[in-house]
Amino acid sequence: SASFYLCYDRARGRPYRAANQAGHYAEAPRWQPVLSYLLSMVHNHIWASQGRFLPLHSAAVAYQGQGILLPGGSGSGKTTLALELATSGLDYLSDEYAPIDLDGLLVWPFPRPLQASAEAVQTLLGARGREITEEQPLLDDGGIPRYIVNPRGVASIGRPCPISYVIFPVMQSGQRAELQPLPRVEALVELAHLAIVYHPDPAWKGRSVDALLALVR
C-alpha cells in the first residue's frame, strides 16, 4: 500500500502541500495545483499496482505513431523538451511518468497537466501561456516554481504506440542541441534507475527487466 497526504496549516498561513511516503512533495498557496500534483502521484501508483505497466520517470511524445521516450530526473529538461516537441506538431503523451505496457512494449498516454518552468512557458507559449496556465505556480521538492499547463490546450494527445526511440535529455544553458550516442549498458543503467517500482511481485519485476533490456537492444 502507499500513503499520500494533502496538508494545509491554516493557523500559520503556510501553503498547501501534497506529499507521499517517499518524501516527495510540492507546495503552493492555492490548492488547485497541489491537488493536480497529488492526483499525479496517485495515478502513478495505480499504473504500477495493476501489474501490467512499468512506470518510467520519463516524458514521452509520438511522431507518426512511433513513441519517443525522454527519460530523466528533475531538472533534466524533459518537460521543456516534451512541451517544445508537442507545440511543434508531435503528439503529446506525458511529461513526467511514461507507463510502459509490459504485454506489448507500448508507451501509453498519461496526459496529466505539465509542470513547466516560467522560462519554458514564456519561451514556448508566449502570451498564450497566460491563458492556459494556473496563475500561481507550485514549488516542487527542489524549491523550483512550476506552472501548471493543460496539455490539451497546446497539443494533440497521442494513443498507445510502440517505442522507437529513447533519448536522455540533458539541459545545458547556452549549448546547442545535439544527439550523442549512448552505450547500451549505460542506457540500461539509466533506465533501471528511472524505473518506478511499486509492485512486489517477482514475476512483474522479471518482466520489467525484460522490457528494459528490449528497449536498449
Disulfide bonds with the S-S distance in Angstrom:
none
